Every structure is written in C-alpha cells, then in structure tokens.
Amino acid sequence: MRRDFRNKKTKKKNYFGRIIFLITCFFVVKNIFFHTRELDLSATERKVIFSDGGIESMVLSSAKNVEQFLIEQNVKLEEIDRVYPQSESKIFSGSKVIVERAKKIKILVDGNEIEDFTFENTVESAVLGARVELDEFDILSEPRESFAYDELEVKVTRVERVEEVVKKEIDFEKIVKKDEEMSWRKEVVKEKGEKGVTEMKYSVVYHDGKEISRKLLGSEVIKEPKKEEVVQGTYVKTGKQHTGLASWYAQPQHLKNQYPSITGYYAANPWLPKGSYVRVTNKDNGKAIVAVINDRGPFVPDRIIDLDKLAFSKIASIGAGVANIRMEEVKN
C-alpha cells in the first residue's frame, strides 16, 4: 500500500514538471520572436513590396517607417494622391507600401463637360465615381471594364429604348360611276368616304435624343375605311374639229400652276385661248383625253397640238413621238 501511494505521488510530480517545462518553452520562443522583430527593425535592408499607381515591384529598403521609405525611394506625391499605410507606420520585411495616384478624367455627358480626379481602376467605376448615373444600355466611348488612365476622356451616349404607338390614316376607295347625260365637268358625291385608322406599334432606339432605329412590332386596324361613291359626268359637247399630228414635251410646272386642269392633262396650241379645253382622240386606236390649253405651240407644219408627256402617254406610246389625232373644241 505504501509503495502504491509513492508511485502515485511520483507520477503527479512528473505531470507538474512537464507543464512547467512547456510554459518555459513558450516564453523562450516568445522572447526569441520579438527579439527577431527588433533585430529586423534595426536591420540594414528589408524587402518591401511597393505599389505605385498600380505598378507593383519588390525593393530593398533601410527605412524604418513609410515616410522615410517614400523619401528614400524619391517618390513625389501630389496633394490629392493617397498612401497606405500611414506615414508613421513601421516597416518590416514583407511590408507593403501602396501609393494611389489621382488620375485626371474628362467626361462628356448630357451636353456637359465634367472634369474630375479618380482613384478608380476601370472606366465605368471612374464615371460612376464622378456622380454620373449610367443605364445598362448607355454607350461609353471606352470599354466599361478597360483601365482608367490619366487624362482619360470618355463620351457617354445616352441610349433610350421605348415603344411608340403611331396612328396612320388608311385612304378610302373611290368608286366612280359614269353618267353619259351629265356634263364631264360635274361630279356628284353619292356616299361620302371616310378614312380608316391603323395603329402601329414600334420599338424605337434613341441616342442622345436622336432616333437611330425603328422596328415595327405589329399593327392593328382600329377603324375600317368607308368607300366613297361618286357619279362622274362624261358628256362632252364639242364644237369645231381639227385633224393633224400631236407631239409631246415635258411641260414646266409653273405653266401648269397658271391653269389648274380639271382632268390633270395639259397641252399647247398655236391659236386656241388659254384656259379652254379640247378633246384629243387618237384616230389609230380610239383613245381620248380632255386637256386644257395653257401654252403656245407647236410651230411645225401639220402639228396642231403639243401634249404634255403625261397626256400623250394616255393615247399613244411616248416612243412614237407623234400621233395622228382629231382635236375637238369643248363647249361645255
């Protein structure tokens, strides 16, 4: 029994001895660590990671703090530049000193020119940092994720995508019924026509308020057009007849403006009063038109009328040049 008690006592003493040994080792290691740090501070050269304006390098330095380091490395700072860590911070081997250079940028947006300084690295973040709001569709003259360099100039184009609804009129159909007993100058509307309306939806893209593209998304007729019914007189009372050749020419518009035609056809004649009408019939095919005399000519033997190009094309081929016609003076 006495021997067992002694064994237990010996084991207990050994246990406490080990604890004391471990504590002693801890303080020894701690003293060595801090002593090494102190030696490092007093060392001649230390390896320091130096980042200047985003360009990183490893340099050897004997400076004890950041301020001495910048002087040692001959780093010139502008008032707006930023340094990390603070100037009084101590330097050890493996320390990192960062100098952020302020970059001057110019932003052209919404008709304004903004000049600012930025520490941002990308064009997009630099623009946003200048308190310019950007929509996801806005276009920047430089890629958004490209590097923001000093003296950068960026133009922001505002992009707006909208849907627009446009109403467009639909012309009505004109139905003309002929009345041989009614004067050719007379037209009677039996049923008035009405234009229809179609609604067209577009996707429109604007750049700085200027329309760039327009795409039709769909259309819908919201009002059908109503046909117009007209009775047109065809009775032409004729007087003296003349036969001969008709030629053609492209009549100037200012002559047509002087004598607006009921039929839309014009002609020149050497003797008939201006403003009078004639019926011209192609004797070879029977085609006829009624034209107003508003010019003089032709002054060529056997040619009795010079039709405007449009009028001539209704009774003969333009390529023929001339046509054998009968000209009748209109009395009604």
C-alpha positions in Angstrom: 0.0 0.0 0.0 2.8 2.5 0.9 4.6 1.7 -2.4 1.4 2.4 -4.5 1.0 5.7 -2.7 4.6 6.7 -3.5 4.2 5.8 -7.2 1.1 8.0 -7.5 3.0 10.8 -5.8 5.9 10.4 -8.2 3.6 10.5 -11.3 1.9 13.6 -10.1 5.3 15.4 -9.6 6.3 14.4 -13.2 3.0 15.8 -14.6 3.5 19.2 -13.0 7.1 19.2 -14.2 6.0 18.8 -17.8 3.6 21.7 -17.5 6.4 24.0 -16.1 8.7 22.9 -19.0 6.1 23.8 -21.6 5.4 27.2 -20.1 9.2 27.9 -20.0 9.5 26.9 -23.7 6.6 29.3 -24.6 8.3 32.3 -23.0 11.6 31.4 -24.6 10.0 31.2 -28.1 8.1 34.5 -27.4 11.3 36.3 -26.5 13.1 35.0 -29.5 10.3 36.1 -31.8 10.1 39.7 -30.5 13.8 39.9 -30.4 13.9 38.8 -34.0 11.4 41.6 -34.9 13.5 44.1 -33.1 16.6 42.9 -35.0 14.5 43.2 -38.2 13.7 46.8 -37.4 17.3 47.6 -37.0 18.5 45.5 -40.0 20.2 47.4 -42.8 17.9 46.3 -45.7 14.4 44.9 -45.8 12.4 43.5 -48.7 9.4 45.8 -49.2 6.6 45.3 -51.7 6.0 48.7 -53.3 2.9 49.5 -55.5 2.9 52.9 -57.3 -0.1 53.7 -59.4 -1.0 50.1 -59.8 2.6 49.0 -60.8 4.0 46.6 -58.2 7.7 45.8 -57.5 9.9 44.4 -54.8 12.5 46.9 -53.4 15.2 46.8 -50.7 14.9 49.5 -48.1 16.6 50.6 -44.9 13.8 52.9 -44.0 12.1 52.4 -40.6 8.7 53.8 -41.5 6.6 54.7 -44.5 7.6 58.4 -44.6 11.3 57.5 -44.7 10.6 54.9 -47.3 9.0 57.4 -49.7 11.9 59.8 -49.2 14.4 57.0 -49.8 12.6 55.9 -53.0 12.4 59.5 -54.2 8.6 59.2 -54.5 7.0 62.6 -55.4 3.4 62.9 -54.3 0.6 65.3 -55.4 -1.6 66.8 -52.8 -4.5 64.6 -53.9 -2.5 61.3 -54.0 -3.1 58.7 -51.3 -0.6 56.5 -49.4 -1.2 53.3 -47.4 -0.3 52.6 -44.6 0.0 55.9 -42.8 3.4 57.7 -43.0 4.4 56.9 -39.3 3.7 53.2 -39.8 6.8 50.9 -39.2 8.3 48.9 -42.0 9.3 45.2 -41.7 10.5 42.7 -44.3 7.4 41.8 -46.3 5.6 45.1 -45.6 3.6 46.6 -48.5 3.5 50.3 -49.3 0.8 51.5 -51.7 0.7 54.8 -53.5 -2.6 55.6 -55.3 -2.2 58.2 -58.0 -5.1 60.5 -58.7 -6.0 60.4 -62.4 -7.5 63.3 -64.2 -10.5 62.4 -66.4 -12.9 64.3 -68.6 -16.5 63.1 -69.1 -18.7 64.4 -71.9 -22.3 63.7 -71.0 -25.8 65.2 -71.5 -24.2 68.2 -73.3 -21.9 68.9 -70.3 -18.2 68.5 -69.8 -17.2 67.2 -66.4 -13.6 67.2 -65.2 -12.7 65.1 -62.1 -9.9 63.2 -60.4 -10.3 59.5 -59.7 -8.6 56.6 -58.0 -10.8 54.0 -59.7 -9.2 51.5 -62.0 -11.9 50.9 -64.6 -13.6 53.4 -66.9 -17.1 52.5 -65.6 -16.2 53.0 -61.9 -14.4 56.2 -62.8 -17.5 57.6 -64.5 -19.8 56.5 -61.6 -17.3 58.0 -59.2 -17.8 61.4 -60.9 -21.5 61.1 -59.9 -22.7 60.3 -63.4 -25.6 57.9 -63.5 -25.3 55.1 -66.1 -28.1 53.0 -67.5 -27.2 49.5 -68.7 -27.8 50.5 -72.3 -25.8 53.7 -72.3 -22.7 53.6 -74.5 -19.2 54.7 -73.4 -16.6 55.7 -75.9 -14.1 53.4 -74.0 -15.0 49.8 -72.9 -16.5 49.9 -69.4 -14.0 47.4 -67.9 -10.9 48.9 -69.6 -8.2 50.6 -67.5 -8.9 54.2 -66.4 -5.6 56.1 -67.2 -4.6 59.6 -66.6 -6.0 62.3 -68.9 -8.8 59.9 -69.9 -11.6 61.4 -72.0 -14.9 59.5 -72.1 -18.1 60.3 -74.0 -21.3 58.9 -72.6 -24.1 58.4 -75.2 -27.5 58.1 -73.6 -29.4 55.2 -75.1 -33.2 55.1 -74.7 -35.4 52.2 -75.9 -39.1 52.9 -76.0 -42.2 51.5 -77.5 -44.2 54.1 -79.6 -47.7 53.8 -80.9 -48.4 55.7 -84.2 -51.8 56.1 -85.7 -51.9 56.2 -89.5 -54.8 57.0 -91.8 -56.0 54.5 -94.4 -57.2 56.0 -97.6 -60.7 55.1 -98.7 -61.6 53.6 -102.1 -63.3 55.8 -104.5 -65.9 54.1 -106.7 -66.8 56.2 -109.8 -69.9 55.6 -111.8 -70.2 57.2 -115.2 -73.2 59.2 -116.3 -73.3 60.0 -120.0 -76.0 62.6 -119.6 -74.2 64.6 -117.0 -71.5 67.2 -118.0 -67.9 66.0 -117.9 -67.2 68.9 -115.5 -69.7 67.7 -113.0 -69.1 65.2 -110.2 -71.6 64.3 -107.6 -70.7 62.5 -104.3 -73.5 60.0 -103.5 -71.8 58.5 -100.4 -69.0 60.3 -98.7 -66.0 58.2 -97.9 -64.2 58.1 -94.6 -60.6 57.3 -93.9 -59.7 54.4 -91.7 -57.2 54.3 -88.9 -54.5 51.7 -88.3 -52.4 51.6 -85.1 -48.8 50.7 -85.5 -46.5 49.8 -82.6 -42.8 50.4 -82.9 -39.7 49.7 -80.9 -37.6 52.8 -81.2 -33.9 53.4 -80.2 -32.7 56.9 -79.4 -29.0 58.0 -79.0 -28.9 61.3 -77.0 -32.4 62.0 -78.1 -31.8 61.3 -81.8 -33.7 58.4 -83.4 -31.3 55.7 -84.5 -33.6 52.8 -85.4 -37.3 52.0 -85.6 -38.6 48.4 -85.7 -42.3 47.6 -86.4 -43.6 45.2 -83.7 -47.1 44.9 -85.0 -50.1 46.8 -86.4 -53.9 46.7 -85.9 -56.7 48.3 -87.9 -58.9 50.1 -85.3 -61.2 51.8 -87.9 -62.0 50.4 -91.3 -62.1 52.9 -94.2 -65.5 53.6 -95.8 -65.8 53.7 -99.6 -66.8 56.8 -101.4 -69.4 56.6 -104.2 -69.2 59.2 -106.9 -71.1 59.9 -110.1 -68.9 61.5 -112.8 -70.4 63.1 -115.8 -68.9 62.1 -119.2 -71.0 64.2 -121.6 -68.7 66.4 -123.7 -70.3 68.9 -126.0 -67.8 69.6 -128.8 -67.6 72.3 -131.5 -65.2 72.8 -134.3 -62.9 69.8 -135.2 -59.3 69.8 -136.3 -57.2 67.0 -137.6 -53.4 66.7 -137.7 -50.5 65.5 -135.7 -49.9 65.7 -132.0 -46.4 65.7 -130.5 -45.3 65.8 -126.8 -43.0 67.7 -124.4 -42.3 67.8 -120.7 -44.2 70.9 -119.7 -42.7 73.1 -116.9 -44.7 73.0 -113.6 -45.1 76.8 -113.5 -47.2 76.7 -116.6 -49.5 74.1 -115.0 -49.9 76.2 -111.9 -51.3 79.1 -114.1 -54.2 77.0 -115.4 -55.1 74.1 -113.0 -56.7 71.4 -115.0 -59.9 69.6 -114.1 -58.7 66.4 -115.8 -55.0 66.7 -115.0 -53.9 66.9 -118.6 -52.2 69.9 -120.3 -51.4 71.0 -123.8 -50.0 73.7 -126.1 -51.8 75.1 -129.2 -51.0 77.9 -131.5 -54.4 79.6 -131.7 -57.0 78.4 -129.1 -57.5 80.6 -126.0 -55.5 79.7 -122.9 -57.8 78.0 -120.3 -60.0 76.4 -123.0 -60.4 72.6 -123.2 -60.1 70.3 -126.1 -60.9 66.6 -126.6 -58.0 64.8 -128.3 -58.6 61.4 -129.9 -56.0 59.1 -131.3 -57.5 58.2 -134.7 -55.5 54.9 -134.8 -56.7 53.4 -131.5 -59.7 55.5 -130.4 -58.1 56.5 -127.1 -59.1 60.0 -126.0 -58.4 62.6 -123.3 -59.6 66.1 -122.4 -56.8 68.6 -121.9 -56.6 72.3 -121.0 -54.7 74.7 -123.3 -52.1 76.6 -121.2 -49.2 77.1 -123.6 -48.4 78.1 -127.2 -47.0 75.7 -129.8 -46.1 73.6 -131.7 -44.9 75.8 -134.6 -44.2 72.9 -137.0 -46.3 72.1 -140.2 -49.1 69.6 -139.7 -48.7 69.6 -135.9 -51.8 71.2 -134.3 -51.2 70.3 -130.6 -48.3 69.7 -128.3 -49.4 67.5 -125.4 -47.7 67.3 -122.0 -45.9 64.0 -121.7 -48.5 62.5 -119.3 -51.4 63.4 -121.5 -49.7 62.0 -124.7 -48.9 58.7 -122.9 -52.6 58.1 -122.3 -53.4 58.0 -126.0 -50.1 56.8 -127.6 -46.6 55.4 -127.0 -44.1 58.0 -125.9 -41.6 56.3 -128.2 -43.8 57.0 -131.2 -43.1 60.8 -130.9 -46.2 61.9 -132.8 -49.8 60.6 -133.2 -52.5 61.1 -135.8 -55.3 62.8 -133.9 -58.6 64.6 -134.0 -58.9 67.7 -131.9 -62.4 68.9 -130.9 -63.1 72.2 -129.1 -65.1 71.6 -125.9 -68.1 73.9 -125.5 -69.5 72.7 -122.0 
